[in-house]
Amino acid sequence: MSRVSRCLDNQPIERFWGTYKSESYYLTKYDTYEDVLTEVSQYIYYYNNYRYVECLDGLSPNEYRRAA
């Protein structure tokens, strides 16, 4: 961890939440808090296992880690 007021520690999680909001949250209407929690856990699973990333040579994050 870096010092206080350094944004570099937050960058990966901020990017994840920004991607989640644009790809899922803003496109769905939720009725209950439990629906949101379920959707977030499903999206995290999708994000790590099925979402292909161009900068990772078209692999999902887990596929890229296995190949490394």
PyMOL Python script that loads the backbone (N, CA, C, O; Angstrom):
from pymol import cmd

cmd.read_pdbstr("""\
ATOM      1  N   MET A   1       0.834  -1.180   0.000  1.00  0.00           N
ATOM      2  CA  MET A   1       0.000   0.000   0.000  1.00  0.00           C
ATOM      3  C   MET A   1       0.880   1.246   0.000  1.00  0.00           C
ATOM      4  O   MET A   1       1.909   1.304   0.673  1.00  0.00           O
ATOM      5  N   SER A   2       0.458   2.213  -0.753  1.00  0.00           N
ATOM      6  CA  SER A   2       1.202   3.465  -0.773  1.00  0.00           C
ATOM      7  C   SER A   2       0.655   4.412   0.292  1.00  0.00           C
ATOM      8  O   SER A   2      -0.187   4.033   1.107  1.00  0.00           O
ATOM      9  N   ARG A   3       1.136   5.616   0.270  1.00  0.00           N
ATOM     10  CA  ARG A   3       0.731   6.596   1.280  1.00  0.00           C
ATOM     11  C   ARG A   3      -0.707   7.063   1.085  1.00  0.00           C
ATOM     12  O   ARG A   3      -1.343   6.769   0.073  1.00  0.00           O
ATOM     13  N   VAL A   4      -1.198   7.793   2.072  1.00  0.00           N
ATOM     14  CA  VAL A   4      -2.533   8.374   2.016  1.00  0.00           C
ATOM     15  C   VAL A   4      -2.627   9.314   0.820  1.00  0.00           C
ATOM     16  O   VAL A   4      -1.655   9.988   0.476  1.00  0.00           O
ATOM     17  N   SER A   5      -3.776   9.359   0.199  1.00  0.00           N
ATOM     18  CA  SER A   5      -4.065  10.218  -0.956  1.00  0.00           C
ATOM     19  C   SER A   5      -3.384   9.763  -2.234  1.00  0.00           C
ATOM     20  O   SER A   5      -3.212  10.561  -3.155  1.00  0.00           O
ATOM     21  N   ARG A   6      -2.998   8.512  -2.309  1.00  0.00           N
ATOM     22  CA  ARG A   6      -2.424   7.964  -3.534  1.00  0.00           C
ATOM     23  C   ARG A   6      -3.481   7.106  -4.209  1.00  0.00           C
ATOM     24  O   ARG A   6      -3.970   6.140  -3.624  1.00  0.00           O
ATOM     25  N   CYS A   7      -3.829   7.452  -5.423  1.00  0.00           N
ATOM     26  CA  CYS A   7      -4.929   6.775  -6.105  1.00  0.00           C
ATOM     27  C   CYS A   7      -4.544   5.423  -6.680  1.00  0.00           C
ATOM     28  O   CYS A   7      -5.430   4.654  -7.055  1.00  0.00           O
ATOM     29  N   LEU A   8      -3.256   5.100  -6.765  1.00  0.00           N
ATOM     30  CA  LEU A   8      -2.844   3.869  -7.430  1.00  0.00           C
ATOM     31  C   LEU A   8      -3.340   2.609  -6.723  1.00  0.00           C
ATOM     32  O   LEU A   8      -3.518   1.576  -7.368  1.00  0.00           O
ATOM     33  N   ASP A   9      -3.563   2.674  -5.417  1.00  0.00           N
ATOM     34  CA  ASP A   9      -4.077   1.512  -4.698  1.00  0.00           C
ATOM     35  C   ASP A   9      -5.514   1.211  -5.085  1.00  0.00           C
ATOM     36  O   ASP A   9      -5.925   0.051  -5.089  1.00  0.00           O
ATOM     37  N   ASN A  10      -6.278   2.236  -5.409  1.00  0.00           N
ATOM     38  CA  ASN A  10      -7.690   2.080  -5.721  1.00  0.00           C
ATOM     39  C   ASN A  10      -7.971   1.783  -7.181  1.00  0.00           C
ATOM     40  O   ASN A  10      -9.069   1.331  -7.504  1.00  0.00           O
ATOM     41  N   GLN A  11      -7.032   2.017  -8.065  1.00  0.00           N
ATOM     42  CA  GLN A  11      -7.276   1.953  -9.497  1.00  0.00           C
ATOM     43  C   GLN A  11      -7.881   0.638  -9.977  1.00  0.00           C
ATOM     44  O   GLN A  11      -8.853   0.685 -10.732  1.00  0.00           O
ATOM     45  N   PRO A  12      -7.370  -0.536  -9.589  1.00  0.00           N
ATOM     46  CA  PRO A  12      -7.964  -1.777 -10.108  1.00  0.00           C
ATOM     47  C   PRO A  12      -9.426  -1.966  -9.704  1.00  0.00           C
ATOM     48  O   PRO A  12     -10.246  -2.360 -10.533  1.00  0.00           O
ATOM     49  N   ILE A  13      -9.759  -1.693  -8.456  1.00  0.00           N
ATOM     50  CA  ILE A  13     -11.140  -1.901  -8.021  1.00  0.00           C
ATOM     51  C   ILE A  13     -12.064  -0.838  -8.585  1.00  0.00           C
ATOM     52  O   ILE A  13     -13.224  -1.124  -8.885  1.00  0.00           O
ATOM     53  N   GLU A  14     -11.571   0.380  -8.733  1.00  0.00           N
ATOM     54  CA  GLU A  14     -12.388   1.429  -9.351  1.00  0.00           C
ATOM     55  C   GLU A  14     -12.699   1.081 -10.798  1.00  0.00           C
ATOM     56  O   GLU A  14     -13.811   1.315 -11.273  1.00  0.00           O
ATOM     57  N   ARG A  15     -11.727   0.527 -11.491  1.00  0.00           N
ATOM     58  CA  ARG A  15     -11.950   0.118 -12.880  1.00  0.00           C
ATOM     59  C   ARG A  15     -12.981  -1.009 -12.949  1.00  0.00           C
ATOM     60  O   ARG A  15     -13.860  -0.999 -13.811  1.00  0.00           O
ATOM     61  N   PHE A  16     -12.871  -1.986 -12.035  1.00  0.00           N
ATOM     62  CA  PHE A  16     -13.836  -3.082 -12.020  1.00  0.00           C
ATOM     63  C   PHE A  16     -15.250  -2.557 -11.822  1.00  0.00           C
ATOM     64  O   PHE A  16     -16.153  -2.919 -12.577  1.00  0.00           O
ATOM     65  N   TRP A  17     -15.458  -1.698 -10.804  1.00  0.00           N
ATOM     66  CA  TRP A  17     -16.801  -1.192 -10.527  1.00  0.00           C
ATOM     67  C   TRP A  17     -17.322  -0.339 -11.667  1.00  0.00           C
ATOM     68  O   TRP A  17     -18.517  -0.372 -11.964  1.00  0.00           O
ATOM     69  N   GLY A  18     -16.454   0.421 -12.311  1.00  0.00           N
ATOM     70  CA  GLY A  18     -16.876   1.212 -13.465  1.00  0.00           C
ATOM     71  C   GLY A  18     -17.341   0.327 -14.606  1.00  0.00           C
ATOM     72  O   GLY A  18     -18.348   0.614 -15.253  1.00  0.00           O
ATOM     73  N   THR A  19     -16.605  -0.750 -14.851  1.00  0.00           N
ATOM     74  CA  THR A  19     -16.996  -1.705 -15.901  1.00  0.00           C
ATOM     75  C   THR A  19     -18.292  -2.394 -15.535  1.00  0.00           C
ATOM     76  O   THR A  19     -19.176  -2.544 -16.378  1.00  0.00           O
ATOM     77  N   TYR A  20     -18.417  -2.817 -14.284  1.00  0.00           N
ATOM     78  CA  TYR A  20     -19.647  -3.480 -13.837  1.00  0.00           C
ATOM     79  C   TYR A  20     -20.862  -2.578 -14.022  1.00  0.00           C
ATOM     80  O   TYR A  20     -21.898  -3.017 -14.522  1.00  0.00           O
ATOM     81  N   LYS A  21     -20.733  -1.331 -13.622  1.00  0.00           N
ATOM     82  CA  LYS A  21     -21.862  -0.407 -13.728  1.00  0.00           C
ATOM     83  C   LYS A  21     -22.279  -0.196 -15.179  1.00  0.00           C
ATOM     84  O   LYS A  21     -23.469  -0.192 -15.493  1.00  0.00           O
ATOM     85  N   SER A  22     -21.307  -0.022 -16.057  1.00  0.00           N
ATOM     86  CA  SER A  22     -21.655   0.245 -17.457  1.00  0.00           C
ATOM     87  C   SER A  22     -22.162  -0.993 -18.180  1.00  0.00           C
ATOM     88  O   SER A  22     -22.985  -0.870 -19.087  1.00  0.00           O
ATOM     89  N   GLU A  23     -21.693  -2.193 -17.806  1.00  0.00           N
ATOM     90  CA  GLU A  23     -22.097  -3.414 -18.501  1.00  0.00           C
ATOM     91  C   GLU A  23     -23.311  -4.091 -17.887  1.00  0.00           C
ATOM     92  O   GLU A  23     -23.978  -4.874 -18.564  1.00  0.00           O
ATOM     93  N   SER A  24     -23.613  -3.816 -16.644  1.00  0.00           N
ATOM     94  CA  SER A  24     -24.680  -4.567 -15.992  1.00  0.00           C
ATOM     95  C   SER A  24     -25.633  -3.702 -15.170  1.00  0.00           C
ATOM     96  O   SER A  24     -26.839  -3.709 -15.417  1.00  0.00           O
ATOM     97  N   TYR A  25     -25.112  -2.964 -14.208  1.00  0.00           N
ATOM     98  CA  TYR A  25     -25.947  -2.269 -13.221  1.00  0.00           C
ATOM     99  C   TYR A  25     -26.905  -1.270 -13.854  1.00  0.00           C
ATOM    100  O   TYR A  25     -28.094  -1.269 -13.534  1.00  0.00           O
ATOM    101  N   TYR A  26     -26.412  -0.428 -14.738  1.00  0.00           N
ATOM    102  CA  TYR A  26     -27.259   0.605 -15.341  1.00  0.00           C
ATOM    103  C   TYR A  26     -28.263   0.031 -16.340  1.00  0.00           C
ATOM    104  O   TYR A  26     -29.193   0.728 -16.745  1.00  0.00           O
ATOM    105  N   LEU A  27     -28.090  -1.218 -16.739  1.00  0.00           N
ATOM    106  CA  LEU A  27     -28.968  -1.835 -17.723  1.00  0.00           C
ATOM    107  C   LEU A  27     -30.074  -2.671 -17.086  1.00  0.00           C
ATOM    108  O   LEU A  27     -30.928  -3.200 -17.797  1.00  0.00           O
ATOM    109  N   THR A  28     -30.072  -2.800 -15.766  1.00  0.00           N
ATOM    110  CA  THR A  28     -30.998  -3.683 -15.073  1.00  0.00           C
ATOM    111  C   THR A  28     -31.739  -2.930 -13.982  1.00  0.00           C
ATOM    112  O   THR A  28     -31.169  -2.073 -13.308  1.00  0.00           O
ATOM    113  N   LYS A  29     -33.016  -3.258 -13.814  1.00  0.00           N
ATOM    114  CA  LYS A  29     -33.798  -2.704 -12.709  1.00  0.00           C
ATOM    115  C   LYS A  29     -33.919  -3.784 -11.635  1.00  0.00           C
ATOM    116  O   LYS A  29     -34.364  -4.897 -11.915  1.00  0.00           O
ATOM    117  N   TYR A  30     -33.529  -3.457 -10.430  1.00  0.00           N
ATOM    118  CA  TYR A  30     -33.530  -4.419  -9.330  1.00  0.00           C
ATOM    119  C   TYR A  30     -34.705  -4.141  -8.396  1.00  0.00           C
ATOM    120  O   TYR A  30     -35.033  -2.989  -8.114  1.00  0.00           O
ATOM    121  N   ASP A  31     -35.331  -5.217  -7.921  1.00  0.00           N
ATOM    122  CA  ASP A  31     -36.461  -5.085  -7.007  1.00  0.00           C
ATOM    123  C   ASP A  31     -36.033  -5.135  -5.539  1.00  0.00           C
ATOM    124  O   ASP A  31     -36.618  -4.460  -4.692  1.00  0.00           O
ATOM    125  N   THR A  32     -35.009  -5.939  -5.246  1.00  0.00           N
ATOM    126  CA  THR A  32     -34.580  -6.088  -3.857  1.00  0.00           C
ATOM    127  C   THR A  32     -33.055  -6.007  -3.776  1.00  0.00           C
ATOM    128  O   THR A  32     -32.348  -6.119  -4.777  1.00  0.00           O
ATOM    129  N   TYR A  33     -32.589  -5.814  -2.578  1.00  0.00           N
ATOM    130  CA  TYR A  33     -31.149  -5.782  -2.322  1.00  0.00           C
ATOM    131  C   TYR A  33     -30.522  -7.140  -2.619  1.00  0.00           C
ATOM    132  O   TYR A  33     -29.391  -7.208  -3.101  1.00  0.00           O
ATOM    133  N   GLU A  34     -31.247  -8.216  -2.336  1.00  0.00           N
ATOM    134  CA  GLU A  34     -30.740  -9.558  -2.607  1.00  0.00           C
ATOM    135  C   GLU A  34     -30.519  -9.774  -4.103  1.00  0.00           C
ATOM    136  O   GLU A  34     -29.587 -10.473  -4.502  1.00  0.00           O
ATOM    137  N   ASP A  35     -31.385  -9.169  -4.934  1.00  0.00           N
ATOM    138  CA  ASP A  35     -31.203  -9.254  -6.386  1.00  0.00           C
ATOM    139  C   ASP A  35     -29.887  -8.602  -6.810  1.00  0.00           C
ATOM    140  O   ASP A  35     -29.190  -9.102  -7.692  1.00  0.00           O
ATOM    141  N   VAL A  36     -29.563  -7.485  -6.173  1.00  0.00           N
ATOM    142  CA  VAL A  36     -28.307  -6.802  -6.483  1.00  0.00           C
ATOM    143  C   VAL A  36     -27.121  -7.670  -6.077  1.00  0.00           C
ATOM    144  O   VAL A  36     -26.169  -7.815  -6.843  1.00  0.00           O
ATOM    145  N   LEU A  37     -27.170  -8.249  -4.880  1.00  0.00           N
ATOM    146  CA  LEU A  37     -26.081  -9.098  -4.416  1.00  0.00           C
ATOM    147  C   LEU A  37     -25.887 -10.306  -5.328  1.00  0.00           C
ATOM    148  O   LEU A  37     -24.756 -10.676  -5.641  1.00  0.00           O
ATOM    149  N   THR A  38     -26.979 -10.914  -5.748  1.00  0.00           N
ATOM    150  CA  THR A  38     -26.905 -12.059  -6.656  1.00  0.00           C
ATOM    151  C   THR A  38     -26.293 -11.643  -7.984  1.00  0.00           C
ATOM    152  O   THR A  38     -25.430 -12.339  -8.521  1.00  0.00           O
ATOM    153  N   GLU A  39     -26.733 -10.521  -8.509  1.00  0.00           N
ATOM    154  CA  GLU A  39     -26.217 -10.027  -9.787  1.00  0.00           C
ATOM    155  C   GLU A  39     -24.721  -9.707  -9.700  1.00  0.00           C
ATOM    156  O   GLU A  39     -23.971 -10.013 -10.627  1.00  0.00           O
ATOM    157  N   VAL A  40     -24.289  -9.104  -8.612  1.00  0.00           N
ATOM    158  CA  VAL A  40     -22.875  -8.775  -8.447  1.00  0.00           C
ATOM    159  C   VAL A  40     -22.039 -10.048  -8.407  1.00  0.00           C
ATOM    160  O   VAL A  40     -21.004 -10.120  -9.070  1.00  0.00           O
ATOM    161  N   SER A  41     -22.461 -11.050  -7.648  1.00  0.00           N
ATOM    162  CA  SER A  41     -21.684 -12.292  -7.570  1.00  0.00           C
ATOM    163  C   SER A  41     -21.658 -13.009  -8.916  1.00  0.00           C
ATOM    164  O   SER A  41     -20.633 -13.582  -9.287  1.00  0.00           O
ATOM    165  N   GLN A  42     -22.766 -12.988  -9.652  1.00  0.00           N
ATOM    166  CA  GLN A  42     -22.776 -13.592 -10.986  1.00  0.00           C
ATOM    167  C   GLN A  42     -21.866 -12.829 -11.936  1.00  0.00           C
ATOM    168  O   GLN A  42     -21.180 -13.439 -12.756  1.00  0.00           O
ATOM    169  N   TYR A  43     -21.850 -11.502 -11.836  1.00  0.00           N
ATOM    170  CA  TYR A  43     -21.000 -10.707 -12.709  1.00  0.00           C
ATOM    171  C   TYR A  43     -19.524 -10.934 -12.401  1.00  0.00           C
ATOM    172  O   TYR A  43     -18.708 -11.000 -13.320  1.00  0.00           O
ATOM    173  N   ILE A  44     -19.170 -11.055 -11.129  1.00  0.00           N
ATOM    174  CA  ILE A  44     -17.777 -11.321 -10.766  1.00  0.00           C
ATOM    175  C   ILE A  44     -17.334 -12.660 -11.345  1.00  0.00           C
ATOM    176  O   ILE A  44     -16.220 -12.782 -11.853  1.00  0.00           O
ATOM    177  N   TYR A  45     -18.202 -13.658 -11.269  1.00  0.00           N
ATOM    178  CA  TYR A  45     -17.876 -14.962 -11.860  1.00  0.00           C
ATOM    179  C   TYR A  45     -17.687 -14.827 -13.367  1.00  0.00           C
ATOM    180  O   TYR A  45     -16.725 -15.355 -13.925  1.00  0.00           O
ATOM    181  N   TYR A  46     -18.605 -14.119 -14.027  1.00  0.00           N
ATOM    182  CA  TYR A  46     -18.500 -13.879 -15.471  1.00  0.00           C
ATOM    183  C   TYR A  46     -17.228 -13.097 -15.800  1.00  0.00           C
ATOM    184  O   TYR A  46     -16.523 -13.429 -16.753  1.00  0.00           O
ATOM    185  N   TYR A  47     -16.939 -12.073 -15.023  1.00  0.00           N
ATOM    186  CA  TYR A  47     -15.788 -11.208 -15.260  1.00  0.00           C
ATOM    187  C   TYR A  47     -14.483 -11.992 -15.218  1.00  0.00           C
ATOM    188  O   TYR A  47     -13.583 -11.739 -16.017  1.00  0.00           O
ATOM    189  N   ASN A  48     -14.374 -12.934 -14.301  1.00  0.00           N
ATOM    190  CA  ASN A  48     -13.138 -13.696 -14.151  1.00  0.00           C
ATOM    191  C   ASN A  48     -13.042 -14.904 -15.074  1.00  0.00           C
ATOM    192  O   ASN A  48     -11.938 -15.329 -15.414  1.00  0.00           O
ATOM    193  N   ASN A  49     -14.173 -15.462 -15.485  1.00  0.00           N
ATOM    194  CA  ASN A  49     -14.134 -16.724 -16.218  1.00  0.00           C
ATOM    195  C   ASN A  49     -14.523 -16.647 -17.688  1.00  0.00           C
ATOM    196  O   ASN A  49     -14.056 -17.466 -18.480  1.00  0.00           O
ATOM    197  N   TYR A  50     -15.347 -15.707 -18.073  1.00  0.00           N
ATOM    198  CA  TYR A  50     -15.867 -15.710 -19.438  1.00  0.00           C
ATOM    199  C   TYR A  50     -15.642 -14.420 -20.218  1.00  0.00           C
ATOM    200  O   TYR A  50     -15.693 -14.437 -21.447  1.00  0.00           O
ATOM    201  N   ARG A  51     -15.401 -13.330 -19.553  1.00  0.00           N
ATOM    202  CA  ARG A  51     -15.259 -12.042 -20.227  1.00  0.00           C
ATOM    203  C   ARG A  51     -13.894 -11.962 -20.886  1.00  0.00           C
ATOM    204  O   ARG A  51     -12.863 -11.983 -20.213  1.00  0.00           O
ATOM    205  N   TYR A  52     -13.897 -11.869 -22.214  1.00  0.00           N
ATOM    206  CA  TYR A  52     -12.640 -11.802 -22.951  1.00  0.00           C
ATOM    207  C   TYR A  52     -12.122 -10.377 -22.989  1.00  0.00           C
ATOM    208  O   TYR A  52     -12.875  -9.432 -23.223  1.00  0.00           O
ATOM    209  N   VAL A  53     -10.824 -10.237 -22.755  1.00  0.00           N
ATOM    210  CA  VAL A  53     -10.192  -8.930 -22.659  1.00  0.00           C
ATOM    211  C   VAL A  53      -9.186  -8.792 -23.802  1.00  0.00           C
ATOM    212  O   VAL A  53      -8.313  -9.641 -23.980  1.00  0.00           O
ATOM    213  N   GLU A  54      -9.318  -7.732 -24.558  1.00  0.00           N
ATOM    214  CA  GLU A  54      -8.462  -7.537 -25.727  1.00  0.00           C
ATOM    215  C   GLU A  54      -6.982  -7.441 -25.357  1.00  0.00           C
ATOM    216  O   GLU A  54      -6.137  -8.008 -26.049  1.00  0.00           O
ATOM    217  N   CYS A  55      -6.662  -6.732 -24.275  1.00  0.00           N
ATOM    218  CA  CYS A  55      -5.255  -6.567 -23.910  1.00  0.00           C
ATOM    219  C   CYS A  55      -4.638  -7.849 -23.352  1.00  0.00           C
ATOM    220  O   CYS A  55      -3.422  -7.911 -23.165  1.00  0.00           O
ATOM    221  N   LEU A  56      -5.447  -8.867 -23.084  1.00  0.00           N
ATOM    222  CA  LEU A  56      -4.934 -10.171 -22.643  1.00  0.00           C
ATOM    223  C   LEU A  56      -4.951 -11.166 -23.801  1.00  0.00           C
ATOM    224  O   LEU A  56      -5.100 -12.371 -23.596  1.00  0.00           O
ATOM    225  N   ASP A  57      -4.800 -10.656 -25.001  1.00  0.00           N
ATOM    226  CA  ASP A  57      -4.785 -11.472 -26.226  1.00  0.00           C
ATOM    227  C   ASP A  57      -6.087 -12.221 -26.441  1.00  0.00           C
ATOM    228  O   ASP A  57      -6.084 -13.338 -26.958  1.00  0.00           O
ATOM    229  N   GLY A  58      -7.186 -11.621 -26.052  1.00  0.00           N
ATOM    230  CA  GLY A  58      -8.498 -12.217 -26.279  1.00  0.00           C
ATOM    231  C   GLY A  58      -8.845 -13.348 -25.326  1.00  0.00           C
ATOM    232  O   GLY A  58      -9.746 -14.139 -25.605  1.00  0.00           O
ATOM    233  N   LEU A  59      -8.150 -13.431 -24.218  1.00  0.00           N
ATOM    234  CA  LEU A  59      -8.423 -14.467 -23.220  1.00  0.00           C
ATOM    235  C   LEU A  59      -9.162 -13.864 -22.036  1.00  0.00           C
ATOM    236  O   LEU A  59      -9.102 -12.658 -21.800  1.00  0.00           O
ATOM    237  N   SER A  60      -9.859 -14.718 -21.294  1.00  0.00           N
ATOM    238  CA  SER A  60     -10.431 -14.261 -20.032  1.00  0.00           C
ATOM    239  C   SER A  60      -9.306 -14.169 -19.008  1.00  0.00           C
ATOM    240  O   SER A  60      -8.251 -14.768 -19.214  1.00  0.00           O
ATOM    241  N   PRO A  61      -9.499 -13.434 -17.904  1.00  0.00           N
ATOM    242  CA  PRO A  61      -8.429 -13.330 -16.905  1.00  0.00           C
ATOM    243  C   PRO A  61      -7.952 -14.686 -16.378  1.00  0.00           C
ATOM    244  O   PRO A  61      -6.749 -14.879 -16.203  1.00  0.00           O
ATOM    245  N   ASN A  62      -8.852 -15.616 -16.124  1.00  0.00           N
ATOM    246  CA  ASN A  62      -8.434 -16.927 -15.628  1.00  0.00           C
ATOM    247  C   ASN A  62      -7.673 -17.720 -16.679  1.00  0.00           C
ATOM    248  O   ASN A  62      -6.704 -18.406 -16.352  1.00  0.00           O
ATOM    249  N   GLU A  63      -8.098 -17.636 -17.941  1.00  0.00           N
ATOM    250  CA  GLU A  63      -7.375 -18.321 -19.010  1.00  0.00           C
ATOM    251  C   GLU A  63      -5.969 -17.749 -19.161  1.00  0.00           C
ATOM    252  O   GLU A  63      -5.013 -18.492 -19.382  1.00  0.00           O
ATOM    253  N   TYR A  64      -5.847 -16.446 -19.044  1.00  0.00           N
ATOM    254  CA  TYR A  64      -4.548 -15.799 -19.148  1.00  0.00           C
ATOM    255  C   TYR A  64      -3.630 -16.249 -18.011  1.00  0.00           C
ATOM    256  O   TYR A  64      -2.452 -16.522 -18.241  1.00  0.00           O
ATOM    257  N   ARG A  65      -4.152 -16.326 -16.803  1.00  0.00           N
ATOM    258  CA  ARG A  65      -3.345 -16.771 -15.652  1.00  0.00           C
ATOM    259  C   ARG A  65      -2.901 -18.222 -15.827  1.00  0.00           C
ATOM    260  O   ARG A  65      -1.760 -18.566 -15.519  1.00  0.00           O
ATOM    261  N   ARG A  66      -3.804 -19.075 -16.324  1.00  0.00           N
ATOM    262  CA  ARG A  66      -3.438 -20.482 -16.543  1.00  0.00           C
ATOM    263  C   ARG A  66      -2.356 -20.616 -17.597  1.00  0.00           C
ATOM    264  O   ARG A  66      -1.476 -21.469 -17.484  1.00  0.00           O
ATOM    265  N   ALA A  67      -2.418 -19.775 -18.624  1.00  0.00           N
ATOM    266  CA  ALA A  67      -1.432 -19.837 -19.708  1.00  0.00           C
ATOM    267  C   ALA A  67      -0.076 -19.299 -19.291  1.00  0.00           C
ATOM    268  O   ALA A  67       0.937 -19.640 -19.902  1.00  0.00           O
ATOM    269  N   ALA A  68      -0.040 -18.470 -18.270  1.00  0.00           N
ATOM    270  CA  ALA A  68       1.232 -17.842 -17.864  1.00  0.00           C
ATOM    271  C   ALA A  68       2.119 -18.782 -17.131  1.00  0.00           C
ATOM    272  O   ALA A  68       3.219 -18.404 -16.726  1.00  0.00           O
TER     273      ALA A  68
END
""", "prot")
cmd.dss("prot")
cmd.show_as("cartoon", "prot")
cmd.util.cbc("prot")
cmd.orient("prot")
